[in-house]
Amino acid sequence: MQKISIEALARQQLGAAATASSGRAADTVYGGHEKVLRQTVIGMTRGTVLGEHENPGEATIYVIAGRVRLCVGEDSWQARAGDLLIVPDARHSLEAEEDAAVLFTVAKRP
């Protein structure tokens, strides 16, 4: 059994994002390319965008800190700390409206 503090990891990734030229940093908490389930903590500085991309499978975004906006075509949803976004099965992007940390969970398609 392994225990991980998601809040501590979120603080760490926010700190790393603040010094990264991309404005973001991430650490996979569980899973990876060899597993179906993957969970990643992503830190993003205000204004950073994860550009439009395909949905790799069933996915959710849990906002640990800050505020983000999920965009799918003309539609968008704002979320703040404590909110869970269910990512539609469509091309989408994610923008940090303020410094934010999220837990991205995906069950990849076979």
VORO-562351 format. One record per atom (N, C-alpha, C): x, y, z. Coordinates in steps of 0.05 Angstrom, whole numbers, plus 5000, padded with zeros to 4 digits. Example, Ala and Ser with C-alpha at 12.3 -4.5 7.8 and 13.67 -1.06 7.14 Angstrom:
526448865156
524649105156
526449345156
525749555142
527349795143
525850015157
***
This chain:
501749765000
500050005000
501850255000
500950444985
502450694983
500550924990
501451115005
499851355012
501251595001
499651764988
500752014976
498952244984
500252464992
498752714998
498352864972
495852864962
495253004937
495553304940
494853404964
495153694969
498053784969
499753614981
502653684981
503753664953
502953464938
503853444910
502853674893
500453764898
499354004884
501054244890
501754294915
503454524922
506154504908
507254264907
509854214894
509654274864
507454184851
507154224822
506554524816
505154654833
504754944829
507355094831
509055024850
511755144852
513355094828
513354844818
514854774794
513754924770
511154954768
509955094745
510755384745
511055504768
511755784770
514555844759
516255644759
518955684749
519355564721
517355414711
517655284685
516955484662
518355474641
517855654618
515055604606
514055354609
511455294598
509155384616
509755444641
507755524661
506155284672
507255044668
505854814679
507854604687
506954424704
508554204714
506653974721
507553724719
505753504724
507353264736
505953104751
507052864763
504952654763
505552424750
503552204750
503652074778
501352064790
501051954817
500651654816
499051564796
498551284794
498251214765
499150974758
498850874730
501050974712
500351004688
502251074667
501450944641
503250934623
502650834596
501950534597
502950384616
502450094618
499850024632
498550224644
496050174659
493650294645
491250204651
488850314640
488150574655
488350574682
487850804698
490350974702
490151234698
492451404703
491451654717
492851734739
492151984753
494652154754
494252414747
496452594745
495652864759
497452964775
497053234787
498553424769
497053634760
498053834742
497854104755
500154244756
500154524766
500354704741
498754924742
498755114719
498655394730
500255564718
500155854726
497955984711
497056214722
494856364709
495356414680
493356364663
493656414635
494756184619
495855984632
496955754618
494655584606
495155494581
493055334568
494255064559
492854854566
493454594554
491854584528
493254624506
491954654480
490054434473
488354484454
486254294446
487454024438
486253814449
487253544444
484953344446
485453104436
483452894437
483252784466
480852684472
480452554498
481552274496
483452194514
484651934512
482951704523
480651774534
478851574546
476951714565
475651554582
473951684602
475751844621
474952094626
476752274641
475152464659
476452534681
475452744699
477652934707
476953174715
478853364725
477753464752
479153404773
478453504800
480253744807
479053974812
480554214818
481354214847
483954204852
485054194879
485354484890
486254664873
486654944881
486355114856
485455364860
485255554838
482655524822
482755624797
480455624780
481355564751
479855384738
480455314710
477955334693
478355324666
476155314647
476655094627
474754914625
474854694605
473254784581
474454774557
473154864533
472854634513
470454604502
469854404482
468254544460
469654594438
468254744417
467455024427
464955084423
463855344432
462955344462
462955104474
462055084502
464455094521
463955194545
466055204565
464855184593
466355074612
465455044639
467755144657
467055314676
468955404696
468755234721
471055184733
471055024758
473055134777
472555114802
474355214823
474854994843
476555044862
477354844882
474954694893
475154424892
472954254901
471054164880
471254274856
469454194834
470753964818
468953794807
469753574790
468453624762
470153624742
469153644714
469353374701
467253294688
467253044672
467953134644
470153034633
471153124607
469452994585
468153144568
466653024546
468452874527
467252684512
468752534493
469052694467
470752894468
471053084446
473753224450
474653354428
477053524431
476553744451
478453804467
478053994489
480754124496
480554344511
482854484522
482254564551
484354624565
484054704593
485754954598
484555154610
485955404616
485855464645
488055554656
488255644684
487355934685
485055994698
484156264701
485556404723
486756254741
488556344762
490456114767
492556154782
494355934788
492655704799
493055464787
491255234794
492854974794
491754794810
492654514810
490254334807
490554134789
488353944784
489353664786
487453484792
487953194791
486553094766
488053014746
486952914721
486952614723
484552494719
484252204720
483152114694
484451904682
483551794657
483651494657
481551374647
481551084641
481851064611
484250994602
484850994573
483250774559
482650834535
481250644517
483250424509
482350184507
484149964498
485149994470
***
